[in-house]
Amino acid sequence: MEFGVLGPITVWSGGRPISVGGPRQRCVLGALLVHLGREVTVDQLIGYLWSDDPPRTARSVIQVQISHLRRILPDSIATTSGGYALDVDPDAVDLHRFRGLRDAAARAEPEARADLLDRALACWRGVPFSGVGSEYLDYSVVAPLREERWSAVVGWATCVLGLGRHAEVVSRLTPLVSEEPFRERLHHLLITALWRDNERARALAVYEEFRSRLADELGVDPGTELTALHGRILQEDVDREEGASGTPTESGFRYLVRNDLPRDLPDFTGRQEPLRQLEDMAVSDDGRAKVCVITGAGGEGKTTTAVRFGYEAAKRYSDGQLFLDLYGYTSNKEPLDPSSALGALLRAVGVEPEAVPESLDERSALWRATLMGRKALLILDNAASYAQVSPLLLSSPGALTLITTRNELSGLSGARFLSLGMFDEESSLELFGRILGEDRVRREPDQAREIIRICGGLPLALRVIAGRMLSRPKWSFVHVARRLGEQNRKFRELQVEGQSVEAAIDLSYQSLNPGQRRAFLTLGLMIGSTIDLAGASALLDMTMEDADDTLQELVGMCLLDEPQGDVYRMHDLIREFALDRATAEFEADRADRSRARLAEYYLVTAQHAAALLGPRVQDAAEDERPGYRTDLDGREDAEGWFSLHQENLADTIEYFASKDNEDRAWRMAEAVWRFYALHGEMGLLVSSHERALQINNKQGNQRGRAVTLIGLGIAHYISGRFEDALAYLSEAHDLLESVGDGRGIIRALGNLGMVYERMGRFADSAAAIQGVLDYAVELGNNRIEALQWGNLAVLRQTLGEHREAIRCAEQAILKSVEEDQAETKVLAKRVMGEARVALGELGIAFRDLNEALELSLRLRLVGHQIFVRNSLGLAYRAAECWDEAIGAHTEALTLAEKSGDHSGDAEILHDLGVTYAVAGRFEEAAVELEKSRAVAVERNENHTLARAALALGGLAAPAVPADRAHELLREAEGIFTELGLDGADRAREALAALPEPLS
């Protein structure tokens, strides 16, 4: 690993940055790196983070940060008597590498000294600890570090001036003096270098600017050394033999080293990875000129990133840093033609105006010849096309042309392309903090994040908001969010003098041809936040081939993103721009027809995908017309399609409801329920069904209401709200009976059977399942019959009827003749395995359970994997393989936590507790059984509650005291008696064996 302190606190592994947490954690790591190998006390760390106003929990916070850092740096952080010490290789830390090179330079000869100091300064990447820490950290650690840097800069410049390399000093110090506008020694060295490089006018201009700044802001004059230097320049008192360079040639041409870079933003942030990639490209030496294209939508910060790199890499390009705006996206300006651009560039490097050729080809040839052999950086900003930039590219080995554009510049071979994208939340908050101050952001962190969400992380939008807030100190983030949320006001809020988000997007829009504009505006009408190629062809009413061409054109113009192949999204603000324009320019019926085509695509494909996930009772829409549909080949494709569009499908239900189309709304809700349920998306399941229920109630559609009630019943069943689930499903059953919907009745009864089983009402569960079986036989539906045999097998196994459970499971497998009935086979094999364990047939049990696990893994049935792994725990317990059993139970719980499916938690915790008990680990058994009991109470799982109470009450003291055991066993006896199960006898036997509790 390598570590960065001389800039933002960073850790690299294998050349790639790795996350080291938030600002506090980075600050702690930075402090340990600065004091490498030495103790950093807890009090020091508290001071670095909070100065003299730490919170009450400060020490706990420090401990948490250290704990997180130890995961990243195992065995590297030692706890000392008063704090912590970090032990890593000093050469892996840029600060200590810098100091080592600097110290070696002090002992070296001039040429070697210059090289060592140059390498030392290359370790610096910005301001140490930027974005983290406190005022105390700034003056106690950061300020001394920066002084070390400036001392090294002065030493390097002094050495290089003595070697006569004046242009190098000019190149490096020109950007640095803007960072330190009052540092007189730097200005002295820069003015000296300019003077000795025959840049007398520029030297005098730098002096005058520095003198004016001192007078205006500090009320003082320059020191005697700088004043004396100014006097010598005025008198042309220079020793030309001492190393004056850049003497004009006989032809009168003298190459001018220039730094034309615009002002570097002091609050620049958020682009560390692109800057690292640019740096890597710059340092690689392949003997060729390099070209890099920075692409992105308007407002992403392409220009500011290029300029920041220009300043950071200035020392690499000793023959100048040139900047030219090509006006490819500038209001009221035509793009600069390449001939005019070359004229400006040639004159900038010293070619006399009368020596600039007329033709484009001659200018391009002269430009390449003039720069040949020179290490220069050329930034071409706002490029419109390949034809515009091609004649301008540098060809000298070691030179770099950096282009910013909103187009993909197809045809630019050999170039590296860098896409910036939007700011993440951390970078956005850091930008707010740098502009507005950390305190202002810390007061409203959640509200600041809401602004970031509204702006979609677009840097320009964030800067505009921060600029408005900076000039209005009383504005809060809450106030800004309210203003942005007001109808038709967002773009008015996202503008300040000279900057407008809407204008930035409009410049890209105006560059489109009429067909592209229509497509762009139509895409603004999309339902949901993403769209795939098939959906886009429906929305645009195009063939897939034509839609693909159009979408790729918009991607190339950075108005559309392609986060994965054939999947597209618009940035939120670009989408809002397109929607506003579409609303204004399209007739209402045109927009409605477009959205209706997309909604039908989602409905038809969702019903197709749902049929691949498992047996369905409801039929598809009677007037279904395939029209536009994605072809799906099997369950895996269906899962992938649902996963991609799950949010869009919920929005489609809302669309149908808004159009009072209750039939489409409930059919869409019915199509998506299984995917939402399998993947624990309870929020989407409930919200989509509640919206469908609302519109069906409004329109009086009884069948739609009933089907939607079933979906809500399933959601409440999975969430453990069994009474609510029972109420929904019972009402649905009655409604379906009243309208004579046999298929619907089957579905209602099947789900009622599952709810009754969880509630411990096994007789009711059996009756419901039998009712479904009867209906399935009557309809000749093998799929439903197979599924219910599986459910019946689960019920028989729960009741301890193991042979009957195996028979029912075998019937389920016998009826599962179709390839897409594998889910039923998984269930059946699991039940058979559990039953074999109970019967002592462990060899066959392991075979069945492993087969169930393999099949569930292949089909990615996470819910089934949870229960199969728990069943394997039961098998290992029976084989007295305690560690393997505990591992299997624990793995089931871990998988449940990851997936969000907690429907089996109480049962799995019970089985884990019993396994601990059988293994003689009674304290651990008591902990897990208490957890099981608590979950069962919360979810109203009475049968599991009784089992947990029985097992817990049966543990020996001191794991469970005698009086507590009596309470638990009486609780178990009462529940088992109420449910009519034989567990009541076991509870009474256990009670009888207990000593009477002391009164």
N, C-alpha and C positions, 0 to 999 in steps of 0.2 A: 504493500500500500504506500501511497504518497500523500502528503498532507500540505495544505495551503493555508498560511496565516497572512501572507503579504497581499491581502485582497480579501474577498469574502472567504469565510472559513469553509474549506473544501477538503474532501477526501476522495482520492482516486484509487481505483483498483483495476489493474489491467488497462490503464489508460482511459478508463471511463469513470465519470463522477458517480459516487454512490450517496444516497440520502443519509444525512446525519441528523435529521430531525429539525425542530423549529429553532427560532432565534436563541432561546435560553440554552438549549443543548449545544448549539454551535458556539455560543459564548464560553461555556464551560470547557468544551474541547479546545478552543483557541487558547484559553488561559493555561491549560495543561501543556499545550504545545510550546507556548512562549517560555514557560518555566520548565522545559523538558528535563526529566531526571531529578527535579527538585520538588519539595513539598509545596503544594498550593493549599492554604488553609481554607476551611469552610467559610470563615469570616471574610477572607479575601474574595472568594467566589460570590458571596452575598453582596459585597461592595461593588464588584464588577457588574452584577446584574441590576442592583437596585439603588446604588449609591448609599445615602443615609436614610432611605425610607423603605426598608424591606417589609414584606407582608409577614404575618404571624407564622405562616407555614413555610417560610423561606428555607429552613434546613431540610424539611421534607422534600421540597421541590428539588433542591440540590441532589439529595439522595436518589430521587427518581431519575434525574438527568444522568447521573453516574451509572445507574443500573442500565439505562438504555444504551449508554456508550459502551458498556462492557459487553453487550451483545454484538456490537459492531467490531470492537477491539478486544477479543477474548484474551485473558492472561496478560494484558498490557497496563491495566490501571491498578495500582496498589493502594490500599488504605493505610495511611500513616496515623501517627498519634493525633494530629490536628486536622488532617484533611486527606489529600490524595496526591499521588505522583504518577506520571505517565512515563513508560519506558518503551520507546520505539527508536529506530535507527535515526540519528540526527540528520544523516544525509537524505532521509526521506521527507524532511521538513524544509520547506523553502526558506524559512527564516534562518535556520542554522546552516543551510547550504550557502545562503547569501553571506553570512558572517564569516564562514570559512574561506570563501573566495576573496572577500574583502581583506581579510587578515593576510592571506597569501600574497595579495597584490602589494601590500605595504613593503614586502621584502623582495619584490621583483624588479627587473630592469624595465625601462619605460614601455617598450613594445609589449612585453608580457604583462606589465601592470595594466595597460589599457585593455588588453584582452580579458584579463581576470575580472577587472571592474565591470566590463561590459557584460560578462557572463553573470556576475553577481546581480547587476541591475535587472537582468532578464528574469530574475526570480520574482520581481514585483509585478502584481496583476491589478493593483488598485489600492484602495484605502483599507488597511487592516481592520478586521472586525466590522466591516460595513454592514449596517442594518441590525446590529446586535449590541447589547451592553448598555452602559450608563455613562453619565458625565464623568464619574470617577474613573471608569475604565478609559475614557478618552484621554484624560490628562495624565493618568498614571502609567498607562501601557501604550496606547496608540500614538500619542504625541512623541514620546521618546523613540519609538520605532520609525516614525516618519523622519525624525531628525537624522537617524542613521542613514536613511535613504538619501536625503539631500546632501549629507556629507560625502556619500559615495558618488553622487552625481557630480558634485564640485570636483572631487578628486579625479574622476574620469575626464571631465571636460578640461581641467588644467593639464593633465597628462597628454591628451590628444591634441590640444592646442600646441603644446611643445613639440609634438611630432609633425606639425604643419598640416594636420587633417582638419582644416577649418570648416569645410562643408558638413562634415559629420557632426561637429558641435552645433552648427546652425540647425541641422535637421532634428537633432534630439532636443535641444533646449527650447526651440520655438514653441512646441506645445506645452512644455513643462512650466514655462514662466506664467502661462495662464492659470495653472494650478496654484502657483505661489506668487500672486501679483505684487507682494511687498518684499520678496526675498532679494536683497540687493546684490548679493554675490552672483546669483544666477544671471541676473540682468547684465552685470559687469562682464561675465564670460561670454554671453550671447552677443553683446555689442562688440566685444573684442573680435569674436569669430567673424561677425558680419564685416567689420572693418578690414580685417586681414584677407577676407575673401572678395575684396573689391566691391562690397555692397555698402559703400559709404552712406548713401541716402537712407537705406533701410536701417543702418546702425543709428543714424541720427534720429530717425523716426521712433525707434524703440526707446531711445533715451528720453525723447520728449514725452512719449506716452507714459513712461514710468515716472518722470518728474511731475507731470500733471496729476497723476493718480496720488502721489505722495502729498502734493500740495492740497488737492481737493478733499481728500479723505482723512489725512493725518495732520495736515498743516505743517509739514517739515520739508526740507530740501534733501536731495541725494547726498551721500557721504563724500568725503574729500577724494577718495580713490576714483569713484565713478565720475565726479566732477572734473578731475584732472584728465581722465580718459576722454571725456567729451571735448575738452579743450584741445587735446592732441589731434583728435579727428578733425576738428574745425581747421586746424593749422596744417592738416595733411602730414603730420609728423609721424611717419611710419617707416620702419626699416624693412624695405622690400625684400632684402636678402634673408629676412628672418622666417620667411615662409609664406609670403603673399602668393595666393593661388588664383586660378581663374583668369590668367592674363589673356586678353583678347587675341584671337588668331589673326593671321594676315587678312583673312576674308572679312574681318570685322565681326564675326559671330562668336559670341561667348555664351555657353550654356548657362542658364539661370536655374539654380536650385530653388524651388518654391515649395511653400506649404500653403495650399489654397483651401484647406479644409474649413468648413463652417464651424461655428462655435460648438464645442462638445458640451452636451447637457450635463450639468453637475449632478442631477438626480437620476441619471441613467441607471437602469436596473433591469433584471429579468432575462438577460440574453447571454448568460454565462456559457451555455452549451454551444450555441452558434459561434460565439467568439473563440471558444476552444477549438472548434472545427476549423475556423479560419486560420488560427495560429498554427495548427498542425499542418495545414496546407502550405502556409507561408514558409515554415522551417524545412519542409521536405525539399530535397535538392535532386531533381530529375533532369537538370540541364535544359529545361524548357521554360518558356513564359507561361504563366498560369492565368486562368480565367475562372472567376467564380460569379455565379448569378444568384442574387438574393431575391426570391420571389415571395409574393404575398399580396393580400388584399390591401386596399387603401387604409392607412391608419395603423398598420401592424408594426411600424417602427423600422422599416427597411433602411431608410436614410440614416436615422440616428445610430443604428447598429453598425452600418458601414463607416460612419464618421468616427464612432468610438474605436473601432478596430484600427482606423487610420492613425489615430493618436497613439494607441497602444503599440502599433507596429512601426512607428515612424523611424525608429533607429535602424530597422532592417532595410529601409528604402532611403539610403543616403543621398540619392539623386532627385529627391523631391516627392511630394505627395500632392497630386493634382486632382482637382474636383471640378466636374462639369455637369450642370443640370441640362438634360436633353429635352425637358419640357414635354415628355410623352403624355403626362396627365396633369396639365396645368391649365387652370381656367383662363380663357381669353388669350391663350397663346398657342400657336401652332408648334408641333414638335420640331426641334432644331434639326435641320438637314445635315447629313454627315459632312458635306463640304464646308459649311459654316462652322461646324464643330471643330474640324481639323484646323481651320484658320485660327480660331481662338486658341487652340492648344499649341500650335506652332509659335504664335506670337508670345504665349505665356512662358515658353522655355527660352526665349531670346532671339528667335528668328525675326529679322526685320520685316515689317509689313510688305515692303516692295520685293522681298525675296520669297514670299509665299506664292506658289504656283496657282494657276487658274483652275486646272482640271482636278476632279476628285481623285483620280488615280495618282496623279503626280503629288498631290498633297499627302495622300496616304503613304506613298513611297518615301517622301521626305520625312514624314513623321516617324516611320519605322527606322529609317537611317539615323535620324537625330537621336533617338532613344536607344539605339543599338549599343550594347555594352554597358548600359546604365541600369542600376537597380532603382526603379521608380514604382510608385503606386499610383494607379489611375482609377478614380471612382467616377463612373458614369451613372448619374442618378436619373431616375424616371425614364428609362429607356422604353421606347414604344415598339420596336421591332428588331429583328435580326439585321435587316438591311441598314438600319440606322447606326448600329454599333460595330458591325463587321469591319469597316475601314479604319476604325479608331483603336482597335485592339493592339496592345503592346506585343512585341515579338522577341524582345531581348530576354535571354535566360536570366532567371531570378526576378524578373519584373512581374507585377500582378495587376490585372485589370479586374476591378470589382464593379459589378453591374447591379443596379436595383431596378426592378420592373414588376408590373402586374401581369405581364404576359409570360408564357413559357419559353419564348424565343427559340422555337423549333428551328433546327438548322445549325445551332451553335455547337458544333462537335468539339469534344475534348474539354468542355467546360464542366466545372462542378456546380451542382445546383443545391441551394440551401433554402429550405422553406421555414419561415420563422414560426408561423402559427400564433395563437393567442397566448396571453399571459395566464399562468396558472394562479391559483388563489394566493399562494405565498408571494409570488413576484408582484401581484397586484397590490397586496397589502404593503409590501415594502415600498412600492412607488408612492402610495398614499402617504406613508410615513415620512418619506424623504421630502415630499412637497409640503405636506401639512404639519409635520411633526408627529413623532411617535405617540405623544400623549393624546393628541386629538383622535387618533385611530384606536388607541387602547380604551378610550372612554366608550366607544360604540363598536366593538369588534363585529358583532353579529350584523349590525346595520351596514357597516362597511362591506361585509361579505355580500349583503343583498345588493348593494350598488354594483359590485363586481359581477354578480350574476346577471343583473339587468344589462350591463354593458358587454356581457359575454367575454370579458377579458381583453377587449380590443384596446390596445395601448392608447390610441388617439382619444377614444371616448373617456378613458380613465384620466388622461391628462387634462382634458377639457373640464371634466367634473372637478378635479383637484384645483385647477386654475380658478374656476368660479368660486369654490369654497375658500380658496386662499384670499380672494379679494372680498369675501363676505364672512368674516370670522364668526358671526353669530349663526350661520347656517350649520345645522347638524346633518348627519347622514340620513336620519329619519326624514327630515324635511326634504332633502334632495330626492330620496326614494319616492316620496309622495308626489313631488313635482314631475318626476319621470313617469309616474304611473298615470297621470292625468291624460285623458283622451286627446290624441292629436298634439301632444306637447313634447314628446320625447326628443324629437330632433331639434326643436327650438331650444331645449335645455342643453343639448350637446353641441353648443357652439359658443365660442368666445371670439374676440377680435382676432382675425387671421387664421382661425381654426374652426372647421365645421365637419362633423362626421357625415352629415347628409351630402355636403358638397364633395367630400372625398369619394363617396360611393357613386354619386351622380357622374363624376368624371369617367369612371369605368363604364357606367351604363351608357353614356353618350357615345362611347367607342364601339358599341354593338351595331350590327346591321339589323334591319327590320325584323327578320326571322328570329334572330337571337334575342332581340328585345321581347318579342311575343312569348318565346319560350321562358325567358328569365322571369317575366311578370307572372306567367302561368304557374311556374314552380313556386312562386310566393303563395299560391293558393293551397299548397299541399296540406294534407291532413296529417298531423303529427310533426315530428322534428326531423325525420329522415325519410328517404324514399329510395326504393331499389329500381333497377332498370325497368322491370316489368311494370311497376307502379307508375314510373315516369311516363312510359309509353301510353298507359291508360290516361293519365292526367293530361298529357300533351296531345293525345289522340294521334299518335304516330306509330309506325312500325318500330319494332325493337331496334332495327338497324339505324333508322333515322334518328330515333331518340338517343341512341348511343353516341352518334356523331355530334348531335347538338349538346348533349351533356358534357362531352369531352371538350368542346369548344369553350363552354362556360367555365369548366375547371381550369383550362389553360389561361383564362383571363382572371382567375382568382375571385370569381363571383360565386363559385360553388366549390365545396370541398368533397373529396372522395376518400372518406376515412378507411374504407376497404373496397375491394373490387366490386364494381357495379352497385355500390351503395353511396348515396349522396346526401349532403346536408348543407344548409345555408347558415352562415353566422346569423345570430338572432337579429342584429341590427340590419344586415343586408336583407334578411327575410322580411323585416318590417318595412324597409324601403320598397321592396318588390310588391308587398301586399298593398301598401298605400297607393302606389302607382297603378296596380291592377284594378283596385277599387275605383280609381278615378277614370281610368281609360277604357276598361272593359264594360260591355253591357252586362246587366245583372244575370240574364239567362245564360250568357256564355260562361261566366264564372261558375254558376250553379251546375251546368252540364259537365264542366271539367271535374269539379269535386265529386259529383255523383259517379262519374266513371271510376275515379280512384276508390271511392267507398265500396262500389260493387266489386272491384278487384280484390280489396281486402276481405270482403265477406265470402266471396267464392273460394278464394285461396285458403282462408281460415277453415272453412268447412271441409275442404279437401284435406288439409293438414290434420284436422281433428280426427278424421276417419282413420288416419295412419297411426294415431297415438293409442287407440284402443276402441273397443266396441262402443257404438253410439246408438242411442234409442231414437232420438229425434231425426226426422228426415230433413233433407236440405230444402231450401226455398223452392217452392213449386215452379216459379218462373225463372229459375236460375239459368243464366246463359253464360257459358264459359267466358266469351269475350276476351278479356285479359286475365291471365292466370299464370302463376309460376309453376312449372312442372316440378313435382317433388317425388323423389324415388325412395320411399321407405321412411321409417320412423326417424332416423337420424336427420334427414333433410327437413322433416316436419318440425322437429325440435329446434333446429337451427333457424328456420323461418320464423317460428313463433318467438324465439329468443330475440331475433333482430327487430321484430315489429311489435313487441308486447305493448309498448307505450302508444304506438300508432293505432293499435286495435282498440284500445280504450278510448282514444280520441275519435275513432270511427263510430263507436257506440254513441258518443256525445253528438256527433254529426247527425246520425240517424234520428236521435231524439229531438234535436233542434229542428228537424224537418217534419216532426210529428209522424215519423215512419216507425211505428211501434213494432211492426212485424220484423223489419230488418234489425231493429235494435235488440230484440230478444234473441233472434237467431244468431247474431254476432256474439252476444253474451254467452249463449249456450255453446258456441263453437270454441270459445277460448277458455272455458272454466277448467278443463282438465290440465292444460299447460300451466295455468296460474297455480292450480292446486299442487301439481307435482313439484313445482319449483318454489313453493312457499311464498308466492306473491299474493299474500292475503289482502293487502291494501288495494291492489288493482282488481282482484276478484270481487271484493265487496263493493268498491266504488262503481265498477262497471255494471254490476247487477242491480245496484240500487238505482242507478240512472235508468237502466232499462225498465225496472219495476215502476219507476215514476211515470214514464211515458205510457206504459201499458195500462196503468191505473187511470191516467188521464183519458186514454182512448177507449177504455172499457174492454180491452182484449183479455179475456179470461184465460185462454190457453197460454198466451205470452206471460201473463202474471204468474201462472202456475210454474212454468218452466224456469222463470227467473227466481221464484221462491226456492226451487230445488237448488239452484246455484248458491243462493245465500245460505241455505241449510248446510250445504257441503262446507262452505267457508267457516261457519260457526262450529261445525263438527271438528274440522281440522284444528281450530283455535281452542277447542276444549269447552266451548259454551254449549253443552249438550241440550239444556232445556230450551234455549233459543233455537237450536237446530231442529229439535223435535217439533216445536211450534211451527216453524217454516215448512218443514217437510209434511207434517200432518195437514196443514192448510192446502198445500200443493196437491196432496193425494185426494182430498175431498173435491177440489176444483176440477181435477182431471177426471174423476169419476162422473162429475156432473156434466162434463162435455163429452164423455165417452171416448177419451183418448187412452187406448190400451197401452200404447208405447210409453206414454208419459207416466201412467200408473206403475208400470214396471220400474221405471227409473226412481220414482218416489219411494216405492217399497224397498228397492235395493238399498237406498241410502238410509231409510229408516232402520233397516236391519243392522247396519253398521253402528248407528247411534245407539240403538237398544243394547247392542253388545258391549259398547264402552260404558254404558250406564249400569251394566250388570243385569239388565232385564233380558235374560237369555231366552225365556219362553217367547216373549214378544219378538225378539230378534229372529228366532227360528221360524215363527209364523210368517213374518215379513219375507224372509228369504224363500220359504216354501211357496208363498204367493207369487213371487217373481218367477220361480221355477215353473209353476203351473202356467203362467202367462207365456213364458218362453217356449214351453213345449207346444202350447196351443198355436203360437205364431210360427213354430218351426225355426226359431232363432237359436242356432247352436252357440253363437258367440255369447249371448246373454246367459244361456244355460250353463256354459262352462264357467263364466265368471261367478255365478251364484253357487255352483258346486264348490268353488274355491272359498267363497265366503262362509259357506256351511262347514267346510273343513276347519276353518279358523275357529268357528263357534264350538264345534265338537272338541277340538283340542283344548280350548279354554276350559271346558267343562270336565276335562280329564278323560274323555271317551276316546282314547288313542286309536284303537282299531277302527272305530267309526270315522275318525278324522282321516285316517289313511284311505279308507274306502271312498270318502267324499273327494279327497284330493286326486285319487286315481280317476274318478269320474270327470273331474275338471280337466285333467290331462287328456282323457279319451275324447272329450268334446272339443278340445282345442286343436282343430285340424288345420286351421289357416296359419300361414306364416306370421301374420301380425297379431297372433294371440299368445305371443311369447310371455307377455306380462302375467297372464293367468298361469302359465307354467311355472314362472318364478314363485308365485304365491303358493301354488300347490306343492312344489318341491320343498319349500321352506317348512310348510306345515308337516309334510311327511317326515322331514328330518327331525323336527321337534318331537313328533310322536315316537319315532324310532328311539330317540334318546330316552324318553320316558319308559319305553319298553325294554331298555337295555341292549338294543341292537345297534351298538355304536359304529361298527364298520359301515353298515348301510346308511346310518344317519349322516356320517361325515361325507359319504359320497353324494347323498341328496343335497346336503347343505352347500357343498362346494360347487355342485352343478348350478344350484340356484344363484350363488354368488357370481360365478363366471358369467351366467346369462344376464344378471342385473347390471354387471359392469359393462358388458358389451352393449347393452341397450341404454346405458346411462340412467338407470332407474334408481335415483338416489334414495327415495323413500323406501324402496324394497331393500336396498343395500344396508340401510340402518338396521332393519329387523333381522335380516339374514346374519349379519355380523353378531348381533346379540344372541341369536340362536346358536351360532358357533360357540359363543361363550358358554351356553348351557351344555353343549356336547363336550367341550374341554373340561368343564367342571365334573361331568359324569366320569370322565377318564382320569380325574384327579390331577390334571395338568393345570395347576392353579394360576401360574403366571400367564399362560396362554389364554386361560379363561378370562382373567381380569383384563388382559390386553384387548381381547375381542369386545368385551362390554364397553371398555373405555373408548375404543375406536368407533363404536356405534354412537356413543354420546358426542364425540368430537365431530363426526359426520353430521349429526343432527344440528349441532351448533353452527357449523359452516353453512348448511343448506337452509337453516331457518325452519326446518320441519321438526317441531317438538311434540308431535302427536304421540310418540312412543316413550317420552322421557320418563314418565312415572314407572312404566313397566321395566324399562332398561335399568333404572336406578335400583328398583326392587331386586332384579336378578343379580346385579353387581353386588348389592349388599348381602344377598344370600350366599354368593360365591365367597366373599370375604369371610362370612361366618363359618362355612364348611371348611375353609382353609385355616380356621382358628384365629383369624385376625378380627377379633370382636369389636375393638374400638372403631376400626375403619368400617366394619359392617354397620355399626350403629349410625355413623355419619351418613352413609349412603341411603340407609333405610329411612332416616328422618327426612332426607331430601325427597325420597320417593313419596313418602306420606304427604309432605307439603305440596308437591306438584299435583298429586291425586286430589287433594282437597280443593286446590285452586281450579282444577279442570273438572271437578265433579265426577271423577272416575271411581265409583264406589267399590267396584270389585277389586281394583288394584289398591285402593285405600285399605280395604280389609286385609288383603294379602300382606301389605307392608306393615300394618299394625300387628298382625299375627307373627310375622318374622321378627319384628323388633321386640315384641313382648317376650319372645322365646329366647332372646340373648341372655347370657348369664351376667350377673353382677360381676364387676362394677360397671360394665359397659352400659347396662340399663338397670337402675335401682329397682328394688322390688315393688315399691309403691307405683312407680311409673309403668312397670311391666303389667301390674294388675289393671291399670287404666287402659293400656293398649289392648290387652287381651279381651277385656269387656267390650271395648269399641269394636274389635274384630268380630266377636260373637254376635253383637247386635246387628251389624251390617250383613253378615252372612245369613243370619236368621231372616232378616227382612228380604233378602234376595232369594231365600229358599235353597241355599247351597250347603253342601256338607262341611264346608269349612267351619261352620258353627261348632260341630262336634270336636274338631281339632282345637279350637280356641278354648272350649270348656275343659278338655283334657289338660291343656297346658296350664290353665288356671288352677286346676286341682293339684297339679304338681308343684305349684309355687308355695313357699311359706307365706303365712298371713302377714301383711304389712304391719309394722309397729304403729300403734295408735298415738 
